[in-house]
Amino acid sequence: MLVACSLVNLTTWEQAEPAFRRLRTLGVEGLAAADPSSLHDLLRPLGLWRRRSVGLVRLAQAWLRSRPTCAKDVERLPSCGKYAADSWAIFVEGRTDVEPTDGKLGWYLERIKESQE
């Protein structure tokens, strides 16, 4: 999920999904061991491919060192910020007390809250 959050930054899921599917085949260990330049061609269609490739490798390495247990931990990981932390809180922790600034996350959270009423 955190890789997906990183990939959709400044792009759409439709653009990011092919890269996400290919990165999943590496697994976290493979991504952590990857040379960032080996990811350039895969990430180039998304833009910011140099930064994304370095960030994703660092994210995988950090994940292997210490897996997050809460949204606050997620914000400390490379290539993760408020969007990733909010996504973690909603989708992993099942929380509805989150106040996302992302429009799609906010929309999703409102649908969840409505279904609980």
ABEGO torsion letter per residue (X at the ends): XAAAAAAABGBBAAAAAAAAAAAAAAEAAAAAABBAAAAAAAAAAAEGAAAAAAAAAAAAAAAAABBBABAAAAAABBGBBAAAAAAAAAAAAGBAABBBABAAAAAAAAAAAAAAX
